[in-house]
Amino acid sequence: MRITCPICKTVIEDAPEDGPHPFCSQRCKLADLHNWLSDAYRISSPLDPGELEDDELKLS
């Protein structure tokens, strides 16, 4: 199985099926957790025009 680590971009050609997917190491796994906990990553969804405030509508 081939994986590419999303943190350091290391390509692992023969990754084990039960490995720390999708990370190449515990260090990268913890770095990803830090990114989530420090709000570096965000999950967003598109806003409908009815959800915007009046002053935000003027900017768009």
VENTA-V37982 format. One record per backbone hydrogen bond with DSSP energy under -1.0 kcal/mol. NH is the residue of the N-H (numbers start at 1). CO is the residue of the C=O. Records with the same first field share a line. If there is no record, write none. Layout:
# VENTA-V37982
NH->CO ; CO
This chain:
# VENTA-V37982
3->12
5->10
9->5
12->3
15->1
19->16
21->19
23->20
29->25
30->26
31->27
32->28
33->29
34->30
35->31
36->32
37->33
38->34
39->36
40->35
41->35
51->48
57->53
58->54
